[in-house]
Amino acid sequence: MSAAPVWSVDPRTGNPREQVAVEATAEEVDRAVRAAHAVRDALADRGARAAFLRAAAELLEESGAHIVEAADAETALGPARLTGELARTAAQLRSFAEVVDEGAYLDVHIDHQDGSRTPPWPDLRRYKIPLGVVAVYAASNFPLAFSVPGGDTASALAAGCPVVVKAHPDHPATSELCASVLRRAAARTGLPEDVVTLVHGFDAGVELIRHPLVSAAGFTGSVRGGRALFDAAAARPAPIPFHGELGSLNPVVVTGAAAAERAGEIGAGLGGSMTLGAGQFCTKPGFVLVPGGATGDQLLKALTETVSSTGSGVLLDHRMRDAFVAGVRERAALPDVVAPVTPGAAGEHTVSAGFLTVPAARLAAKGPHDALLEECFGPVTVIARYTSVDEIAAVLARLPGNLTATLQAATEGDDPDAARLLAALTPLAGRVLVNGWPTGVAVAPAQHHGGPYPATTSTSTSVGATAIERWLRPVTYQSTPEALLPPELREDNPLGLPRRVDGRRA
């Protein structure tokens, strides 16, 4: 039987564009993983890794026009959005090169022998080493920043781990282009090209997570797909870390004082955030608690105006479009649910943005309205109208884990509910915002892009400098002669690494 073809498809028409590749067989996945495993020692040199990451950023920018054109043809995200995403992707690569240069991620600790302690201390020296081959499962909605050259790949390579990427079927041509750029960057800096390899196909993704030489995995996608891979990673004879970003509702709470102060501003800001990228951001605010009464009505008026002025959009593929149309139809049919602006099908290939409202009391206990507390991927949000802070607390207590949680509070004067509500939101998410909107994730050292399950399957972040920690494990050398120690742990610190010696920063 011949291998299944991999087609690039235009989401604006649903028509195939070109055959890009064929789905990888089990034997081809095995060869890809073994090739990556065979070159892992080539990434041991920190200087070479940093140079590689910078070369990858440079080559991505040089190929930018071609990559953006291909990505737009496959995702309909638009040249402006994709140009910005490419710049972010290059910045991520350079950021991790800086992390590698600094070396703090190695977390070096040295405790000298001390016989005066009870019990006595031997000489102990600890740092972190790379896990090995990392499997990366590319995202649909970010064909660059969370895909082949994205944060999972960049952080794994920075850690010294070769990467095998499972391309997303929504942008296979873009994936091939980006993989070729990374492989050229490796060759330019004297590294083997197989530090990055690419495979296509659903079955290939399953084979990848099961391969005995794969040491960890990163995933961005649906709860269903991510949970299946997570379970497979845990069921292996030797389970491996699986860092999955699966889904998020990203709740927002608008206090009564905030609505009284700036209802129009909040409504317009919400409309812009929930429709950004046709509602296909993982941080889209998908559930908002708004006060009942006149001030809440003013907020909804501004939201209606903003959403109504948003044109129809194309989702990443027709499967997602069909799921969106069916999802909003199901939710809109529930008792007491109203659609001031009806979301759904706008044409054969497009969707329209909208929002639904429901009394918050309908959500305080388990029931048929629970569908409103589940992510619906696309340009829709749910507005729950509350009558008291206790009602807000009851609804928040029923929410699953999220990437973000947002509080819209008064900016002037006292807001008596703000502190209590912020405390209620904090356990729900990895990033908590006050008077902002969650779409947009800065690539910064203090960033955390993760959250309680099902937002993610681990406590780690996939964005920011500390994302590198996912691909490392600590090891301690005890009473080891200087000549046998790795350079990172030698007494004279030949690499000039930041470290803690006898409990003090050196």
C-alpha positions in Angstrom: 0.0 0.0 0.0 1.4 3.4 -1.0 1.7 6.1 1.7 -1.1 8.6 2.0 -0.5 11.9 0.3 -0.3 15.1 2.4 -2.1 18.0 0.7 -1.9 21.7 1.4 -5.5 23.0 1.4 -6.8 26.6 1.0 -9.2 27.2 3.8 -10.8 30.1 1.9 -12.2 27.6 -0.7 -11.6 24.2 0.8 -9.7 23.2 -2.4 -6.4 21.3 -2.4 -3.4 23.5 -3.4 -0.6 21.0 -3.8 0.7 17.7 -2.6 3.5 18.6 -0.1 4.6 15.2 1.2 3.4 11.8 2.2 2.5 10.5 5.6 5.4 8.9 7.4 5.3 5.2 8.0 6.3 3.6 11.3 9.6 2.7 9.7 10.2 6.3 8.6 9.3 7.7 12.1 11.8 5.2 13.6 14.5 6.4 11.2 13.8 10.1 12.0 14.0 9.5 15.7 17.1 7.4 15.5 18.7 10.0 13.3 17.9 12.7 15.9 19.2 10.5 18.7 22.4 9.8 16.9 23.4 13.5 16.7 22.4 14.6 20.2 26.0 14.9 21.3 26.6 17.6 18.6 24.3 19.9 20.6 26.5 19.6 23.7 28.5 22.8 22.9 26.6 25.8 24.2 28.3 28.2 21.9 27.3 26.1 18.8 23.7 26.0 20.0 23.4 29.7 20.5 24.9 30.3 17.1 22.5 27.9 15.6 19.5 29.6 17.2 20.6 33.0 15.9 21.2 31.6 12.4 17.8 30.1 12.4 16.2 33.5 13.3 18.2 35.2 10.6 17.3 32.6 7.9 13.6 32.8 8.9 13.7 36.5 8.3 15.5 36.2 5.0 12.8 33.7 3.9 10.0 35.7 5.5 8.1 36.8 2.4 8.0 33.2 1.0 7.0 31.7 4.4 4.3 34.3 5.1 2.9 33.8 1.6 2.7 30.0 2.1 1.3 30.3 5.7 -1.4 32.7 4.5 -2.4 30.4 1.7 -2.8 27.5 4.2 -4.3 29.3 7.2 -6.1 32.5 5.9 -4.6 34.3 8.9 -3.5 37.2 6.7 -0.1 38.7 5.8 -0.1 41.3 8.6 -0.8 38.8 11.4 1.7 36.3 10.0 4.4 38.9 9.5 4.1 39.8 13.1 4.1 36.1 14.1 7.3 35.5 12.1 9.0 38.4 13.9 7.9 36.9 17.2 9.2 33.5 16.2 12.6 35.0 15.3 12.7 36.9 18.6 12.0 33.7 20.5 14.9 32.0 18.8 17.2 34.9 19.7 15.9 35.0 23.2 16.8 31.4 23.8 20.2 32.0 22.4 20.7 34.6 25.1 19.4 32.1 27.7 22.0 29.6 26.5 24.8 32.2 26.5 24.0 33.2 30.1 23.9 29.7 31.4 21.7 30.3 34.5 19.2 27.7 33.2 21.8 25.1 34.2 21.0 25.9 37.9 24.5 25.1 39.1 24.8 24.4 42.9 28.0 23.5 44.6 28.1 22.5 48.3 31.6 21.7 49.6 32.4 18.9 51.9 31.6 19.9 55.5 32.3 17.4 58.3 30.9 19.8 61.0 27.3 19.2 59.8 25.0 16.6 61.2 25.0 14.4 59.2 28.3 15.4 57.5 28.1 16.8 54.0 30.1 15.2 51.2 31.1 17.4 48.2 28.0 17.8 46.1 27.7 19.4 42.7 24.4 19.7 40.8 23.4 21.0 37.4 20.9 20.1 34.7 21.4 18.0 31.5 19.2 17.6 28.4 16.7 14.8 28.4 17.3 13.6 24.8 15.1 13.6 21.7 12.0 15.8 22.1 8.8 15.2 20.0 7.0 18.5 19.2 3.4 18.5 18.0 2.8 21.6 16.0 -0.3 23.9 16.6 -2.9 24.7 14.1 -3.5 28.4 15.0 0.1 29.5 15.1 1.8 28.1 12.1 5.1 29.7 13.1 5.3 30.7 16.8 3.9 27.4 18.1 4.9 25.1 15.3 8.0 23.9 13.5 10.3 26.9 14.4 8.2 27.8 17.5 8.7 27.9 21.2 8.8 24.2 21.9 11.4 23.6 19.2 13.5 26.6 20.2 13.5 25.8 23.9 14.3 22.1 23.3 17.2 22.9 21.0 18.4 25.5 23.5 18.4 22.8 26.2 20.5 20.6 23.9 17.8 18.3 22.8 17.3 17.3 19.1 13.7 17.7 17.9 11.4 15.6 15.8 8.4 17.7 14.8 5.0 16.2 13.8 3.7 18.8 11.3 0.1 20.0 11.7 -2.1 19.0 8.7 -3.4 22.5 8.3 -0.1 24.0 7.2 2.2 21.2 5.8 3.8 23.4 3.1 4.7 26.0 5.7 6.0 23.3 8.0 8.3 22.0 5.2 9.6 25.4 4.5 10.4 26.1 8.1 12.0 22.8 8.7 14.3 23.4 5.7 15.3 26.7 7.2 16.2 25.2 10.6 18.2 22.4 8.9 20.0 25.0 6.8 20.8 27.0 9.9 22.2 23.8 11.5 24.5 23.2 8.6 25.6 26.8 8.4 26.8 26.6 12.1 28.5 23.3 11.7 25.8 21.1 13.3 24.2 18.0 11.7 20.9 18.8 9.9 19.2 16.0 11.8 19.1 18.0 15.0 15.7 18.9 13.5 13.5 16.5 11.5 9.9 16.6 10.3 7.2 13.9 9.9 3.6 14.1 8.7 0.5 12.1 9.5 -1.8 11.2 12.4 -0.3 7.7 12.7 3.2 9.2 12.7 2.2 11.2 15.7 1.1 8.1 17.6 4.3 6.3 16.6 6.4 9.2 17.7 5.0 9.4 21.3 5.6 5.6 21.7 9.1 5.6 20.3 11.6 4.4 23.0 14.2 7.0 22.1 11.8 9.9 22.5 12.4 11.4 26.0 9.8 14.1 26.2 7.0 15.8 24.2 5.5 19.2 23.7 1.9 19.6 22.3 -0.4 22.5 21.5 -3.9 21.5 20.4 -7.3 20.1 21.4 -8.2 18.5 24.8 -9.1 15.3 23.0 -6.0 14.9 21.0 -3.7 16.1 23.7 -5.2 13.8 26.4 -4.8 10.8 24.1 -1.1 11.6 23.6 -0.7 12.3 27.3 -2.2 9.0 28.2 0.1 7.3 25.6 3.1 9.0 27.1 2.2 7.8 30.6 1.4 4.2 29.4 4.9 3.6 27.9 7.1 1.1 29.6 9.2 4.1 30.6 6.8 7.0 30.9 8.0 10.4 29.6 7.1 14.0 30.4 4.3 15.3 28.2 3.9 19.1 28.2 0.6 19.7 26.5 -1.5 22.9 26.1 -5.0 21.6 25.5 -7.8 24.2 25.9 -8.8 27.2 27.9 -12.0 29.2 28.5 -10.0 32.3 29.9 -12.7 33.7 32.2 -13.1 37.4 32.7 -14.9 39.0 35.7 -16.2 42.6 35.4 -16.9 44.1 38.8 -19.8 46.4 39.3 -17.5 49.3 40.0 -15.6 48.7 36.8 -18.8 48.5 34.7 -20.1 51.8 36.3 -16.8 53.5 35.6 -16.1 52.4 31.9 -18.7 50.1 30.5 -18.2 51.2 26.9 -14.4 50.8 27.1 -14.7 47.3 28.5 -17.3 46.2 26.0 -15.3 47.5 23.1 -12.1 45.9 24.4 -13.8 42.6 24.9 -15.1 42.7 21.4 -11.7 43.3 20.0 -10.1 40.6 22.0 -12.6 37.8 21.4 -12.7 38.4 17.6 -8.9 38.7 17.2 -7.7 36.2 14.7 -11.3 35.1 14.1 -11.4 34.0 17.7 -8.7 31.4 17.2 -6.3 32.5 19.9 -5.8 30.0 22.8 -6.1 33.0 25.1 -9.4 34.3 23.7 -11.8 35.4 26.5 -14.5 32.8 26.1 -16.5 33.4 29.3 -17.3 36.8 30.9 -19.2 37.5 34.1 -20.9 40.9 33.7 -23.2 42.6 36.3 -26.9 42.7 35.6 -28.7 46.1 35.4 -28.0 49.3 33.5 -24.2 49.4 33.6 -24.0 45.8 32.4 -26.5 46.7 29.6 -24.2 49.5 28.5 -21.3 47.1 28.4 -23.2 44.8 26.2 -24.3 47.7 23.9 -20.6 48.5 23.3 -19.8 44.9 22.8 -22.7 44.5 20.3 -21.4 47.5 18.3 -17.9 46.2 18.2 -18.8 42.6 17.2 -21.4 43.7 14.7 -18.8 45.8 12.9 -16.4 42.8 12.6 -16.6 41.2 9.2 -17.0 37.5 8.6 -13.8 35.4 8.8 -12.3 32.1 7.6 -11.3 29.5 10.2 -8.2 27.4 9.9 -10.0 24.5 8.2 -13.5 23.4 7.4 -13.5 20.8 10.2 -13.0 23.7 12.7 -15.6 25.7 10.9 -18.2 22.9 11.1 -17.4 22.4 14.8 -17.8 26.1 15.5 -21.2 26.3 13.7 -22.5 23.2 15.5 -21.1 24.4 18.9 -22.8 27.8 18.8 -26.0 26.3 17.6 -26.1 23.8 20.4 -25.4 26.5 23.0 -27.8 29.0 21.6 -30.6 26.5 21.9 -30.3 26.1 25.7 -33.1 27.7 27.8 -32.6 31.3 28.8 -29.7 31.7 26.3 -30.0 34.8 24.1 -27.8 35.7 21.1 -27.8 39.6 20.8 -25.3 39.1 17.9 -25.7 35.6 16.4 -22.5 33.8 15.7 -22.4 31.0 13.2 -22.1 30.3 9.4 -21.7 33.4 7.3 -21.2 31.7 4.0 -20.0 28.4 2.6 -16.4 29.0 3.9 -16.8 31.7 6.4 -18.2 32.4 9.9 -19.6 35.4 11.7 -18.7 36.6 15.1 -21.2 36.9 18.0 -21.9 36.3 21.6 -24.4 34.6 23.9 -25.9 35.8 27.2 -27.2 33.7 30.0 -28.2 34.3 33.7 -25.3 33.4 35.9 -27.6 31.5 38.1 -28.1 28.9 35.3 -24.4 28.0 35.7 -24.1 27.8 39.5 -24.9 24.0 39.6 -24.3 21.1 37.2 -26.8 20.9 34.4 -27.4 21.2 30.6 -25.8 24.7 30.6 -22.4 23.2 31.4 -21.6 23.4 27.6 -21.3 27.1 28.1 -18.3 26.5 30.4 -16.4 24.6 27.7 -14.2 26.3 25.1 -15.8 26.9 21.7 -13.0 27.6 19.2 -13.9 30.6 17.1 -15.2 34.1 17.4 -17.8 33.7 20.2 -17.9 34.4 23.9 -20.5 33.7 26.6 -21.7 36.6 28.8 -23.1 35.4 32.2 -25.1 38.2 33.9 -24.7 38.0 37.7 -26.7 39.6 40.6 -24.2 39.3 43.5 -20.5 38.6 44.2 -21.6 35.3 45.8 -23.1 34.3 42.5 -19.8 35.0 40.8 -17.9 32.9 43.3 -20.3 30.0 42.8 -19.8 30.1 39.1 -16.0 30.4 39.3 -15.9 27.4 41.6 -17.2 25.3 38.7 -14.7 26.4 36.1 -11.9 24.1 34.9 -8.2 25.2 34.7 -7.3 28.0 32.3 -4.3 29.6 30.7 -5.5 33.1 31.8 -8.0 34.7 34.1 -8.9 38.4 33.9 -10.3 40.9 36.4 -11.8 44.2 35.2 -11.8 46.4 38.2 -12.3 50.1 38.9 -9.2 52.2 38.1 -10.1 55.1 40.3 -11.4 55.1 43.8 -12.3 52.0 45.8 -13.5 48.7 44.3 -14.8 46.7 47.3 -15.1 43.4 45.4 -11.7 43.5 43.6 -9.5 41.8 46.2 -12.0 38.9 46.8 -12.5 38.3 43.1 -8.8 38.4 42.3 -8.2 35.8 45.0 -11.0 33.6 43.5 -9.5 33.9 40.0 -5.9 33.1 40.9 -6.3 29.4 41.5 -7.9 29.0 38.0 -5.1 30.1 35.8 -1.4 30.5 35.1 -1.6 34.1 34.1 -3.9 36.5 36.0 -4.6 39.9 34.4 -6.1 43.1 35.9 -7.6 45.6 33.5 -6.2 44.1 30.4 -7.1 41.5 27.8 -5.4 38.1 27.6 -4.9 37.8 23.8 -1.2 38.5 23.3 1.5 36.6 25.2 4.7 38.5 25.7 7.9 36.5 25.2 9.5 37.6 28.5 11.5 36.0 31.3 8.6 36.4 33.8 6.0 35.0 31.4 3.9 32.0 32.3 1.9 30.4 29.5 0.3 27.4 31.2 -2.3 26.6 33.9 -4.2 23.9 35.7 -5.6 21.0 33.7 -7.1 21.0 31.1 -5.2 24.2 30.1 -2.0 22.3 30.4 -0.8 18.8 31.5 2.1 20.1 33.6 3.0 23.1 35.7 5.5 24.4 33.2 5.3 27.3 30.7 5.6 27.1 27.0 6.5 30.7 26.5 9.4 32.7 28.1 12.9 31.8 29.2 11.8 29.2 31.8 10.2 27.0 29.0 13.7 25.5 28.6 13.3 23.8 32.0 10.8 21.3 30.5 13.6 19.5 28.6 16.2 19.2 31.3 16.7 17.0 34.4 19.0 17.6 37.4 22.0 15.4 38.2 24.3 15.6 41.2 28.0 14.5 41.3 29.1 13.4 44.8 32.8 13.3 45.9 33.9 13.3 42.3 37.5 14.1 41.4 38.0 17.4 39.7 39.4 15.8 36.5 36.2 13.8 36.1 33.7 16.6 36.6 32.0 18.2 33.7 33.4 21.8 33.0 30.1 23.3 34.4 30.9 22.0 37.9 34.6 22.4 38.2 36.0 24.5 41.0 37.6 27.2 38.9 34.3 27.7 36.9 36.1 27.8 33.5 32.8 28.6 31.7 32.0 31.6 33.9 28.6 30.3 34.8 26.3 31.9 37.4 26.0 29.5 40.3 25.4 29.1 44.0 28.3 27.9 46.1 27.7 26.8 49.7 24.3 28.5 49.5 25.5 31.8 48.2 25.3 33.3 44.7 28.8 33.3 43.2 
